[in-house]
Amino acid sequence: MIWSVNWLALVISIVWSLVLGMFWYSPKVFFRIWQKAEGITDEMMASASPGKSMFVGMIANAVSIYVLGVILHMLEAESVLMGVGVSALISVGLITATQINNGSFRLTKPVVYFIDGGYRLLMLVGSGILFCLL
């Protein structure tokens, strides 16, 4: 079936996206740089709902990962190299390019593109590898 994906790879990839996100956006890695570049204060963070944000992010990542799995399935990608290549093209060519386009009108600082784009690249490449290995 055209919409088939490897469900084990999908679930592991969603967990991968959460673990990577907790590391990538931790205060010891990129959180403070990202926070400052986005103009978000500690007070703003305190008033936000981190659980809601993480849930929405997880659902968005799950959709992206699922679509990646469908594309890899349609391409009959079985090699890790193809999984990496297709995932990187989607991440950089579609997701990050769209974020840069939208962010240019919001005056987003370039460092945010590198932080967010780097996360998306690693998330999808890791997922692409999992889809091709499992």
ABEGO torsion letter per residue (X at the ends): XAABBBAAAAAAAAAAAAAAAAAAABAABAAAAAAAAAGBBAAAAAABBAAAAAAAAAAAAAAAAAAAAAAAAAAGBABAAAAAAAAAAAAAAAAAAAAAAAAAAAGBBAAAAAAAAAAAAAAAAAAAAAAAAX
